Amino acid sequence: MRCVETVAPLAERRGVPVEEADALSEGTPLDQVLRLIEKVSDKPTVLCTHGDVVEEVLSHLDERRVLDGGLVFPKGSAWVLDAEGGDIVHGRYVPPPA
C-alpha cells in the first residue's frame, strides 16, 4: 500500500498506470526481484519496494562493484540503476532534496 502511495503522484504526472508486482513484496527472494528488474530494464521504470528487498538487491550489486559511492540505503532512499542487456551495470544513490 505504501509503495503504491509513494509512486502514485509521479505516475499521475507522467500519465502512466501503477502496476503492482508480487516480486517487490517483503521477503521476496533476490532471484525473483532480479528477474523483474531484468524484465523492465529495457525502458525507464520506477520500482518501489521494502527495506529487506532493497538491502538484498543493493548488497548483491555492491558485491558486483557496480554501485557508485558504496552501499547506502537509508529509509526512503532512491537509486538509479542502469542496465544493458537486462544486466545492471551501474547504480548511483540519489540523496533526498535538501
C-alpha contacts under 8 A as a table, 3 or more apart, distances in Angstrom:
res1	aa1	res2	aa2	distance
1	M	4	V	5.29
1	M	5	E	6.29
2	R	5	E	4.98
2	R	6	T	6.04
3	C	6	T	4.96
3	C	7	V	6.42
3	C	48	C	5.46
3	C	49	T	6.30
4	V	7	V	5.45
4	V	8	A	5.82
4	V	18	V	7.08
4	V	20	E	7.60
4	V	48	C	7.76
5	E	8	A	5.30
5	E	9	P	7.60
6	T	9	P	7.14
6	T	48	C	7.72
7	V	10	L	5.48
7	V	11	A	6.18
7	V	18	V	7.45
7	V	46	V	7.71
7	V	48	C	7.26
8	A	11	A	5.04
8	A	12	E	6.02
8	A	18	V	6.61
9	P	12	E	5.10
9	P	13	R	6.25
10	L	13	R	5.13
10	L	14	R	6.18
11	A	14	R	5.08
11	A	15	G	5.83
11	A	16	V	5.10
11	A	17	P	6.12
11	A	18	V	6.41
12	E	15	G	4.96
12	E	16	V	6.34
12	E	17	P	7.49
13	R	16	V	7.99
21	A	24	L	5.76
21	A	25	S	7.44
22	D	25	S	5.32
22	D	28	T	7.94
23	A	28	T	5.97
23	A	32	Q	5.84
23	A	33	V	5.31
23	A	36	L	6.74
24	L	28	T	6.61
24	L	33	V	6.44
24	L	48	C	7.25
24	L	49	T	5.20
24	L	50	H	7.34
24	L	53	V	7.18
25	S	28	T	5.78
25	S	49	T	6.58
25	S	50	H	6.96
25	S	53	V	7.77
26	E	49	T	7.48
26	E	50	H	5.81
26	E	51	G	7.89
26	E	52	D	6.58
26	E	53	V	6.42
27	G	52	D	6.77
27	G	53	V	6.73
28	T	32	Q	6.77
28	T	33	V	6.91
28	T	53	V	6.78
29	P	32	Q	5.64
29	P	33	V	6.72
29	P	53	V	7.97
30	L	33	V	5.17
30	L	34	L	6.13
30	L	53	V	7.34
30	L	56	E	6.43
30	L	57	V	6.58
31	D	34	L	5.11
31	D	35	R	6.17
32	Q	35	R	5.11
32	Q	36	L	6.43
33	V	36	L	5.17
33	V	37	I	6.31
33	V	53	V	7.87
33	V	57	V	7.76
34	L	37	I	4.99
34	L	38	E	6.07
34	L	57	V	7.65
35	R	38	E	5.03
35	R	39	K	6.10
36	L	39	K	4.97
36	L	40	V	6.42
37	I	40	V	5.39
37	I	41	S	5.79
37	I	86	G	7.63
38	E	41	S	5.07
38	E	42	D	7.94
38	E	86	G	4.45
38	E	87	D	6.44
39	K	42	D	7.46
39	K	86	G	7.03
40	V	43	K	6.08
40	V	44	P	7.80
40	V	45	T	6.72
41	S	44	P	7.21
41	S	45	T	7.48
41	S	82	D	7.93
41	S	83	A	5.95
41	S	84	E	7.72
41	S	85	G	7.92
41	S	86	G	5.57
41	S	87	D	7.89
42	D	83	A	7.67
42	D	84	E	7.99
42	D	85	G	7.77
42	D	86	G	7.07
49	T	53	V	6.58
49	T	54	V	6.81
50	H	53	V	5.49
50	H	54	V	6.20
51	G	54	V	5.04
51	G	55	E	6.00
51	G	75	K	7.11
52	D	55	E	5.17
52	D	56	E	6.34
53	V	56	E	5.22
53	V	57	V	6.21
54	V	57	V	5.22
54	V	58	L	5.96
54	V	73	F	7.50
55	E	58	L	5.30
55	E	59	S	5.87
55	E	73	F	7.16
56	E	59	S	5.18
56	E	60	H	6.12
57	V	60	H	5.15
57	V	61	L	6.26
58	L	61	L	4.95
58	L	62	D	5.91
58	L	71	L	6.79
59	S	62	D	4.96
59	S	63	E	6.20
59	S	71	L	7.07
60	H	63	E	5.25
60	H	64	R	6.53
61	L	64	R	4.97
61	L	65	R	6.23
61	L	66	V	5.83
61	L	67	L	6.50
61	L	88	I	7.95
61	L	91	G	7.96
62	D	65	R	4.82
62	D	66	V	6.16
62	D	67	L	5.76
62	D	70	G	6.79
62	D	71	L	6.38
63	E	66	V	8.00
66	V	88	I	7.76
66	V	89	V	5.83
66	V	90	H	4.70
66	V	91	G	5.93
67	L	70	G	5.75
67	L	71	L	7.22
67	L	90	H	5.87
67	L	91	G	4.54
67	L	92	R	5.78
68	D	90	H	7.49
68	D	91	G	6.10
68	D	92	R	5.10
68	D	93	Y	7.27
69	G	92	R	7.23
69	G	93	Y	7.54
72	V	93	Y	7.40
73	F	76	G	7.86
73	F	77	S	5.55
73	F	78	A	7.86
74	P	77	S	5.36
77	S	93	Y	7.60
77	S	94	V	7.23
77	S	95	P	6.96
77	S	96	P	7.26
78	A	93	Y	6.09
78	A	94	V	5.34
78	A	95	P	6.98
78	A	96	P	7.79
79	W	91	G	6.63
79	W	92	R	5.57
79	W	93	Y	4.52
79	W	94	V	5.54
80	V	91	G	5.60
80	V	92	R	5.41
80	V	93	Y	6.55
80	V	94	V	7.13
81	L	88	I	6.48
81	L	89	V	7.63
81	L	90	H	5.81
81	L	91	G	4.39
81	L	92	R	6.69
82	D	88	I	5.66
82	D	89	V	5.85
82	D	90	H	5.14
82	D	91	G	6.23
83	A	86	G	5.76
83	A	87	D	5.14
83	A	88	I	4.15
83	A	89	V	5.37
83	A	90	H	7.04
84	E	87	D	5.38
84	E	88	I	6.50
84	E	89	V	6.60
88	I	91	G	7.62
